[in-house]
Amino acid sequence: MGKDHFFKNADWPVVLGILLALAVNYACSRSADGQVPRKLALSRLPAPPAELQKLLAAGRVRFEVGPRKTSGDARIIGETRYEISYRYKSQATWRLSQDPQGMRVLAVNVVFRDVQWYPKHVIWLRNQPDTELFWSDPILLHEIDHLRISTDPGFAKRFAELLEKRRVIRHTLLAGEFAGRELTDRLVEQEVQKVFEEVTDLIAIRYRELDRETLHGRKPLPTSSRLYDLLRSKAESGSLNSDGNTSGNQ
């Protein structure tokens, strides 16, 4: 069995507040009512630093700039949207037994192969930075920090490792359910989605942590933050891992 699954997206805005202490996190709708931001071609910009070139390629990043009609707050000046898809192949066998209460229990033994993880991003800026200063713009750099988190190959590794631990799936058959390929495939996919949610929840936690530490990019990341070393000092050698370490795979 093979699966190519497109699943989760999330919006993470930068907010320009009147009061510095005001931390605001609004989820924005997509462009509407004819006010659509324009795509920004990287060919029109100076070449980014080598580390960023790798990061942008790994995250499959598209840039958008310009005002848009949203249901959120007008103070939102930047946003990172990520979408993650996964793909895997699996081979499953099953066995039917009875528990002490007489209920039918289906035990599925599954082996996962070719597990793949594909992040994709859109970085939106309300105002386009000056061309020569584009890669040093503070709003953009905050969004790049978000990108470093969700593009981290450690999350893909964690996804594959957690699937490896779910080799046995047990399911008590409900009334009207029958053991077979259809039910087995559904149980395997449900288990994969549980693992996927577990891993992407970690990404969301790190995103919120970054916004909380920086007030959505309105102040520098404190040197006392546990994210500081990971997002600053380690940027050239690797990226943020889901276990708090760095990886040089990016």
Secondary structure, 3 states (H helix, E strand, C coil): CEEEEEEEEEEEEEECCCCCCCCCCCCCCCCECCECCEEECHHHCCCCCHHHHHHHHHCCEEEEECCCECCCCCCEEEEEEEEEEEEEEEEEEEEEEECCCCCEEEEEEEEEEEEEEEEEEEEEECCCCCHHHHHHCHHHHHHHHHHHHHCCHHHHHHHHHHHHHCCEEEEECCCCCCCCHHHHHHHHHHHHHHHHHHHHHHHHHHHHHHHHHHCCCCCCCCCCCHHHHHHHHCCCCCEECCCCCEECCC
